[in-house]
Amino acid sequence: MSHTVDGANDRHSRIIIVSFNCADFVNRVIGCLLDQTDPAFEVVIVDNASKDVDGIALPTDPRFRMVRMDTNVGFAKANNVGAAGATVPWIVTLNPDAFPRRDWMERLQAAAHAQPDVAMFGSTQLFSHDPRMIDGEGDQYSIFGFAWRVNYRRMLKPPYYSGAVFSPCAAAAMYRRDYFEAVGGFDEDFFCYCEDVDLGFRIRLSGGPAVQVGDAVVEHVSSGVSKQYGTFAQYHGVRNLVWTMVKNMPLPLLPLAFLGHSLLVIYLVFRSLGSGRTGAIGRGIRDALRGLPGMIAKRRAIQHDRKATLGQVAGMIAWNPLLLKTRGRPGCRLSRQSDQPPSVGVEKA
């Protein structure tokens, strides 16, 4: 059954879907949104010059509209374009391959009403091909400058985790618009990958907490759009993780983070030898270094405006190096592993 909300003033959130050559996915997401039990939202589909854009079946529902870009501007800028001019309290990012259950928006809004001081809310992501397997329960960031989706590829049963998290995964996340705008939205230099970790880090530094909403569930194809582009994710992951660390890590923690990150990148290079990924990692490192002057300039503004204390920052990141392998959450017992155990890497989609 479809629902409509007549007045824009009655809407509490704007959902942004960034599309790139994935019309079938987008149409499925539109169907899921039309069936939501809480219909008080508007939807902006930002298409990044897709070849199949005419295959997107935009409904006549006045809550839905599309913005067509002339070129592929990337996930970060496209989301900023979609958020521009919003007057609703919440900005929601939803991947075109993340299919929300009927009560997804209702659950997110219930959490927001119950916790008015929280700036970001994350959704439980299950694999669409096997909903018994977790695709992510929020994002975690390490002192070593790496990020991962919590409990990725672990077999878990509901109730799923609800509680504090470093930051939400932007595949299905909800941000308070005032915080989103105050920190400048997504960093468009990132293009895609790890841009949500960077945004979450900046909001955390500005004093905004993040919470995972266990019963707000989406089923995610996971890199369903970008995986067709080979080493694309490897390159952007390596480059953008360096930039995230340089911009956001407070100075007393930065030398330790830089040292640990450098050692892990060296390990990744050796592990990738002969796999075809070595070149992408090398290009990512090269371009990360080339972009450092711009990131250092951004760092000055971020650290000048930082409200979180050094102790608070140290408490929000993971210190246990074993978590890089297990993709767990600090202070939480490890969940039962799936048949495909996780391992350290740079992809954070």
C-alpha positions in Angstrom: 0.0 0.0 0.0 1.4 3.4 -0.9 1.2 6.5 1.3 1.6 10.2 0.6 2.1 13.3 2.7 0.6 16.3 1.1 2.4 19.1 2.9 6.2 19.6 2.8 6.0 21.1 6.2 4.8 17.8 7.6 8.0 16.0 6.5 10.7 15.2 9.0 13.5 14.0 6.7 14.9 14.1 3.3 16.2 10.8 1.9 18.9 11.0 -0.7 19.6 8.2 -3.1 22.7 8.5 -5.4 22.3 6.5 -8.6 24.9 5.5 -11.1 24.0 2.9 -13.7 21.7 1.0 -11.3 18.2 1.7 -12.4 16.9 -1.7 -11.3 18.2 -1.2 -7.8 16.8 2.3 -7.6 13.3 1.1 -8.7 13.4 -1.5 -6.0 14.4 1.1 -3.4 11.5 3.3 -4.5 9.1 0.5 -4.0 10.4 0.0 -0.5 10.0 3.7 0.3 6.5 3.8 -1.1 5.6 1.0 1.4 7.0 2.6 4.5 4.8 2.7 7.6 6.1 6.3 8.3 5.5 8.3 5.1 6.6 11.7 6.4 9.7 12.1 4.2 10.8 13.5 0.9 13.1 11.8 -1.6 15.8 13.3 -3.8 17.4 10.9 -6.3 20.6 12.3 -7.6 21.7 10.6 -10.8 25.4 10.7 -11.7 25.0 10.7 -15.5 23.9 7.1 -15.7 23.4 5.4 -19.0 20.2 3.8 -17.7 18.7 6.9 -16.1 15.6 6.7 -18.3 14.9 3.3 -16.8 14.3 4.8 -13.3 10.5 4.8 -12.8 10.0 8.0 -10.8 6.6 7.9 -9.1 4.0 10.7 -9.5 4.1 11.0 -5.7 5.0 14.6 -5.0 7.5 13.6 -2.3 9.9 12.2 -5.0 12.0 14.2 -7.4 15.2 13.6 -9.4 18.3 15.7 -10.0 20.4 14.8 -13.0 24.1 15.5 -13.0 26.0 16.1 -16.3 28.9 14.0 -15.1 29.6 11.4 -12.4 30.5 13.7 -9.5 30.9 10.9 -7.0 28.9 9.8 -3.9 30.1 12.6 -1.6 29.2 15.6 -3.9 26.0 14.0 -5.1 24.8 13.6 -1.5 25.6 17.3 -0.9 23.7 18.3 -4.0 20.7 16.2 -2.7 20.9 17.8 0.7 21.1 21.4 -0.6 18.1 23.5 0.3 16.6 21.0 2.8 14.5 22.5 5.5 13.6 19.2 7.3 15.3 18.3 10.6 17.0 15.1 9.2 19.2 14.2 6.2 19.0 10.5 5.4 21.4 8.8 3.0 20.3 5.5 1.4 22.3 3.5 -1.1 20.5 2.4 -4.2 21.3 -1.2 -3.3 20.1 -0.9 0.3 16.5 -2.1 0.6 14.7 -0.9 3.8 12.1 -2.9 5.6 8.6 -1.4 5.9 9.2 0.0 9.4 12.8 1.3 8.8 11.9 5.0 8.8 9.5 4.5 11.7 12.2 2.9 13.8 14.8 5.6 13.0 12.3 8.4 13.9 11.3 6.6 17.1 15.0 6.5 18.1 15.4 10.2 17.2 12.4 11.2 19.4 13.7 9.1 22.3 17.2 10.5 22.1 17.0 14.1 21.0 20.7 14.9 21.7 22.0 12.3 19.3 23.3 13.7 16.0 23.6 10.5 13.9 21.7 7.2 13.7 22.7 4.0 11.9 20.8 1.1 10.5 21.4 -2.6 10.8 22.6 -3.8 7.4 22.0 -7.4 6.4 23.2 -9.0 3.2 20.4 -9.1 0.7 21.5 -12.5 -0.6 21.6 -14.0 2.9 19.8 -11.9 5.6 21.2 -14.2 8.3 24.5 -12.5 7.7 25.5 -9.0 9.0 26.7 -6.5 6.5 27.3 -4.0 9.2 26.2 -2.7 12.6 27.7 0.8 12.3 31.2 1.9 11.6 34.2 1.7 13.9 37.5 3.6 13.6 40.8 2.5 14.9 43.8 4.4 16.4 45.7 2.9 13.5 43.7 4.9 11.0 41.6 2.1 9.6 37.8 1.7 9.6 35.4 -1.2 9.3 31.7 -2.1 9.4 31.1 -3.8 12.8 30.4 -7.5 12.7 30.8 -7.7 8.9 30.0 -11.2 7.6 29.0 -12.6 11.0 26.0 -14.8 11.4 23.8 -13.1 14.0 20.1 -13.3 15.1 17.9 -10.5 16.3 17.7 -8.5 18.4 20.5 -6.6 16.7 22.8 -4.2 18.5 21.4 -0.9 19.6 23.7 1.6 21.3 26.7 3.9 20.9 28.8 3.5 17.7 31.7 5.5 16.3 29.6 6.6 13.3 26.8 5.3 11.0 27.5 3.7 7.6 26.0 6.0 5.0 24.5 3.1 3.1 21.5 3.8 5.4 22.2 6.6 7.9 20.3 9.5 9.4 22.0 12.8 10.3 20.7 15.9 12.0 20.6 18.5 9.4 22.1 21.3 11.6 25.1 19.1 12.4 25.5 18.0 8.8 25.5 21.6 7.6 27.7 22.9 10.4 30.5 20.6 9.4 30.1 21.2 5.7 28.5 17.9 4.7 30.5 15.2 2.9 34.1 16.1 1.8 33.7 16.2 -2.0 37.4 15.6 -2.5 36.9 12.0 -1.3 34.6 11.2 -4.3 33.5 8.0 -2.6 34.6 5.4 0.0 35.3 6.4 3.6 33.5 9.7 3.1 31.0 8.6 5.7 33.7 7.8 8.2 35.2 11.2 7.7 31.8 12.9 8.0 31.0 10.9 11.2 34.4 11.8 12.6 33.9 15.5 12.0 30.4 15.4 13.6 31.8 13.5 16.6 34.6 16.1 17.0 31.9 18.8 16.9 30.2 17.1 19.9 27.5 15.0 18.1 27.0 11.5 19.4 26.2 8.5 17.1 23.8 5.6 17.9 23.0 2.4 16.1 19.3 1.5 15.8 19.1 -2.3 15.9 15.6 -2.7 14.6 16.0 -0.2 11.7 16.9 -2.8 9.1 18.0 -2.7 5.5 19.0 -5.5 3.2 22.2 -4.5 1.4 23.8 -5.9 -1.8 27.0 -4.3 -0.5 29.1 -2.6 -3.2 26.4 -3.6 -5.6 27.2 -0.6 -7.8 31.0 0.0 -7.3 32.2 -3.6 -7.3 32.0 -3.8 -11.1 34.9 -1.3 -11.3 37.7 -3.6 -10.2 40.4 -1.9 -8.0 38.3 1.3 -7.8 37.5 0.7 -4.1 41.0 -0.3 -3.2 42.4 3.0 -4.6 39.9 5.3 -3.0 40.0 3.4 0.3 43.7 3.8 0.7 43.7 7.4 -0.3 40.7 8.5 1.7 41.7 6.7 4.9 45.0 8.7 4.9 43.0 11.9 4.4 40.5 11.0 7.2 43.3 10.5 9.7 45.2 13.6 8.7 42.1 15.8 8.9 40.5 14.6 12.1 42.9 12.9 14.5 43.9 15.3 17.3 47.6 16.1 17.3 48.6 14.2 20.5 47.2 11.0 18.9 48.3 11.7 15.3 51.9 10.4 15.5 50.8 7.1 16.9 48.0 6.8 14.3 50.4 7.7 11.5 53.0 5.1 12.5 50.4 2.3 12.9 48.7 3.2 9.7 52.0 3.3 7.8 52.9 -0.2 9.0 49.5 -1.6 8.1 49.7 -0.1 4.6 53.1 -1.7 4.1 51.5 -5.0 5.2 48.7 -4.5 2.7 51.2 -3.8 -0.1 53.1 -7.0 0.6 49.9 -9.0 0.9 48.6 -7.7 -2.4 51.7 -8.7 -4.4 50.7 -10.7 -7.4 47.0 -10.0 -6.9 46.6 -7.0 -9.2 45.7 -4.7 -6.3 49.3 -3.5 -5.7 49.1 -0.8 -8.3 45.8 0.6 -7.0 47.3 0.8 -3.4 50.4 2.5 -4.8 48.3 5.1 -6.7 46.2 5.6 -3.6 49.3 6.3 -1.4 50.7 8.6 -4.1 47.6 10.7 -4.5 47.0 10.8 -0.7 50.4 12.4 -0.3 49.7 14.8 -3.2 46.5 15.9 -1.5 48.1 16.5 1.9 48.4 20.3 1.6 44.7 20.7 1.1 43.8 18.2 3.8 46.1 20.0 6.3 44.3 23.2 5.5 41.0 21.5 6.3 42.5 20.1 9.4 43.3 23.5 10.8 39.7 24.5 10.6 38.4 21.2 12.0 40.7 21.1 15.0 40.1 24.8 15.7 36.4 24.2 16.0 36.7 20.8 17.9 34.5 20.5 20.9 35.3 16.9 21.9 38.1 16.6 24.4 41.2 14.5 23.8 39.9 12.0 26.3 36.5 11.8 24.5 38.2 11.2 21.2 40.4 8.5 22.7 37.3 6.9 24.1 35.4 6.8 20.8 38.1 5.0 18.7 39.3 1.4 19.0 42.7 0.6 20.5 42.7 -3.2 20.3 44.7 -4.2 17.2 42.9 -7.6 17.1 39.7 -5.7 16.1 41.3 -4.9 12.8 41.1 -8.7 12.1 37.8 -9.5 13.7 35.9 -6.3 12.8 34.3 -6.3 16.2 33.3 -3.5 18.5 35.4 -2.3 21.5 34.2 -3.9 24.8 32.0 -6.4 23.1 32.6 -10.2 23.0 33.3 -11.5 19.6 30.3 -12.9 17.7 30.3 -16.4 16.1 32.2 -16.2 12.8 30.6 -17.1 9.5 32.0 -19.4 6.9 33.8 -16.3 5.5 35.8 -14.8 8.3 36.7 -11.1 8.0 40.2 -9.9 7.6 41.9 -6.5 7.7 41.4 -4.5 4.5 40.7 -1.0 3.2 37.3 -1.4 1.6 34.6 0.4 3.6 31.6 0.7 1.4 
